[in-house]
Amino acid sequence: MYRPLVGTLATAVLGAAALVSGAAPAGAAPVGTAPHHAPAHHKPVPRTKAVDFAGTVALDDCSGSIVKMPTSQDSDPALVMTNGHCLESGMPSPGQVIVDQPSSRAFTVLDKSAGELGQIQATKVTYATMTDTDVTLYQTGSTYAEIAQKYGIKPLELSTDHPAKGAGITVVSGYWKKTYTCSIDGFVPTLKEGDWSWKDSVRYTPECKTIGGTSGSPVVDNTTGKVTAINNTGNENGEKCTVNNPCEVDDKGNVTVHKGTNYAEETYGIPKCFAAGNKLDLNAAGCTLPKPSGVRR
């Protein structure tokens, strides 16, 4: 994980060395092919959208974004997404799921050029875990409409499609006010780091050299402009399955280590767990997010 950074200048020195952990670790449907009778030169060329900082936020030690579900309305309380290991109360333990925890955490809203516009504040942690995925979703005291009126900022939308191998992506860090552009190299059945394990993780191509403080950054699909994953970790020293040095485990249990490789956790399943009004519903049809103990499965 990319350990959360404390302060800015003081931790800038730790940049590439610190994995955001909050404590621990710091992510589109396949493109259709042209009909068989269509000449190759008539294949549609995906149009790349310009990816900027609008919709992203800076936390005190991580990055994040204002996000909406496909069904979210302007009058709904806005949601902010970051990593589970960026939770201010400390990293959730393996198997732990946190819901409806009061929070007053502040988020700095950025404009498209990474200029600071002001802040919005959380009212609660709607959902947080580091089991199977690495995500925290905060409910804020502002609606999407209020944020748009005050700051001129619209939220980023979570895609409901599984990311596609080879898709061009941009990791947008509100903390560092920096973007990283690369492609999805592939997917990891199980990514293990310390005591935590994540399922079906996204592996970046080498160009995305993310560092500490980029934890929680939205991973934006360059073609759709939607969030397809959340940045969360990378292997720093070549160690095997240790904190800040995740290892890959394939379907047969074979373990491999890729020093310098960075990863993200998919977010396409999250919208299925939210009902009207941005209300969390872990029992909704199709919702596969881990549930806290005592919640019907």
N, C-alpha and C positions, 0 to 999 in steps of 0.2 A: 504494500500500500504506500501511497505517498503520504507520509505523516504530515498532519496539519502543521502549518508554520505559525510561529508565535511572533508577532511583530513583522515589520517589513524589512528594513535595512539590516537588522540584526540577523534575520534568518536568510537574507538573500545569499549569504555566504554558504548556507547549507543547501541552497537550491538544488543542484543536481544530486546531492547526496541524500537528501531527506525524502523519504517516501511518505506521502500523506497517510497518516494513520489516524488520526483522531484518536488514534492510538494505533490501530493496526493498519492494514493496507490503505494505500491512499487511499457502453458502454453502448428494408424495402424489398419488398418482394423481388425475386430475381427478375432482371430485365427480360421482357418477352422478346422472342425472335420474330422476324418478319415472316409472313406467310411463305410457304415453300415455293410459290410461283412468283414471288416478288424479286426483281433483280437486286443483287447485293447492294448496289449504289443507292437503292431506294429505302434502305433500312433507316428508320428514324434515329436521329442522333440526339441523345439525352442533352437537355439544356441545363447548364450549370448555373445555379443561383449564387449570387454574391452573398457570402457569409460574413457578417460583421458582429459587433458586440451587443447590438440591440436585443434586449430580452435576457441578457446575462446579468449576474450580480456578483459582487465580491463579498466574501465572508471574512472574518478576522483571521482565519487560518486556511481557508479552502476557497474553491470556486463553486459557482452554482448558476441556476437559471430560473426565471419565472416561466412556469410551464402550464399548459392547458391540455385537457383531454379533448378528443374530437367532439364530445357532447357538452363541453363547458360553455356557459353563457357569460356575457359581459358582466352580469349582475352577481356572478358567483364569487366567493372569496378566492383570491389568487393563491396559487400554490407555488412554493419554491422548492426545487429539487437539488440535492447535493448527495454526497456519499454517506453511507451508514457510519463509516469510521470518522466522519467529520462532526458527528453529534456532539453537542456541547457538554453533555453529561458523561461522555466517555464512550468508547467503542462497545457496541453490544457484544455479548458473549456468543460463542457458537450456539445456535439453536434459539437464541433470544430474539423475540419480536416485540417491539414497543409500539403501542398505539395510544392516541389521545393523551399525550403527556404535555402539560402546560409548558409554554416556552414564550419568551419575550425577545428572542434573538433578532438582531437587526441585520439587514441586508442592504448593501449599497447598490443602487440601480445605476447601470451604465447606459450611455447612449451608443450609437452605432460606431463612434470613433473611440470608445472606451472612456469618454469623459464622465465624471461622476455627477449625477443629477440630484441625488438625495437618497433618502432611505425609506424602506418599508419595514414593518416589524411583524414577527410571528406572533400568533396567539396560542399555537400548540404544535407539537410534533404529531402530525396525522399518522405517520407510519415510518418506522425505521428498523432495519435489520442488516446483518452482515452474513446471513445464512442464504445460500443459493445465489444471492445477489448482494450488492453493496449500495444501499440507497436510503436516504432520508427524504421524506416529503413533509414540508411545513405548510400549515395553513396560516395565511397572513390576515391582518386586520383591514386589508384594502381589497376592494373588488378590482377585477380587470379594468372595468370602466373608469374607476377612480385613478388607477395608475396611468391609464391612457390620457386622461384629462390633465393630470398633474405633470406627468413627465413625457407624454407623447410616445410611450413605449407599449408595444403589443407583446404578448407572451409567445414563447416558442411552443409549437404543437408536438406532442408525442406521436410518433408514427405507430400504427398498429400492425405494420408488416415486419417480418423477420428481416434483419439486415442481410444484404447480399454480398457474397465474396467478390472482391474486386471493386466494390463501390467506392467512389471518391468521398472522403469525409474530411471535416474540419473540427478539431478539438479547440473549443473557445474558452480560454481561462480568464475569468473576471478578476481573479486575484493578481495575476501577473500582467493582465491586460495584453495578452499575447495569444496568437493562434498558431496551431500546428496542423499542417495539411498533409495527408497521406491517403492510403487506401486500406480497405479491410483485407488483410492477408489470409484470414481464415478464422475458424472457430475451434474452441478448446472444450471438449466434453466436460472436463473438470479442471479448474484452476485452483491449486492449493497453496495457501500461504499461512505459515504458522498453524494455528488451530482452525482456521477458516477455510471453507471450500465454496467455490462458486461454479454454477453450471452454465454451459454453453456460452463461454466468454468470448469476446471479440479480441482477436490479435491484430495489432497494427503492422503495417509495413514499416521499415526502419526510419522513414522520414519523420515520424511522429516521436520526437525525443522529449516526451513529457517529463516534468520534474516535480519535486515537492511543491505543494501549493496549487497544482493543477487538479488535484483531487476534486471530484464533483463537477468538473467541467462537462457541459453538454457536448455530445458527439453528434454533429449535424451532417446529415446526408447532403452532399453538394448538389444533387439533382432535385430532390424534393424540398429541401430547406427545412425538413422536419428533424426532430431529435430521434436518433436511432439507438443511442446507447449513452452511458455515463462513464467517463474516464475514472479509473480507480487505482491502477498499480503498474509496476514494472519490475523486472529483475535487474537489480543494481550491480551485484558483485559476483554473479554466477553460482551462488550457493543454491542448495536444493531444498525447496519447500519451506524456507525460513521466512521470517518477517522481512518484508522488503525484497524478497527473492522468491517470488512464486514459481512453482513448477507446473508443467502441463501433465495431465493424466489422461490417457486415451481410453477408449471403450473397453480395451483389454487389460487395463491397469498398468500399462507401460508408462514410466515416468521419464520426461525429458526436461532439460533446463536450457533456456535461451537467454543468455546474458545480454542485457541491453534492450530486450524486447519489452514493449509496453502493451497494456491491455485495458479493456473497458467491459462493462456489464450491460447486456441488452435491456432495453426498456419497453419493447413493443407489447409486453404482457400487462403492463401497469394499467392502461386505460380500462381493461376488462374488470378491474377491481374498484372502479369508481362509478357511482350512480349519479343521478341528477343532482345538481347543486354541489358538485365536487365532494360528495359524501363517500367515504370509504366503505366498501362492502366486500369483505373478504370471502363471503359466501356466494357472491354473484357467479352466475354461470360463466365458466371459462377462466375464472380467476385462479391463478396458480401461485400467487405470492405466499410465502410461508405465513402461517397463522400463529398467534400467541397461544400458549397452553391454555386449555379451557374453552377455546373457540371451536365450534363444530367444524369438522373437516369434510 
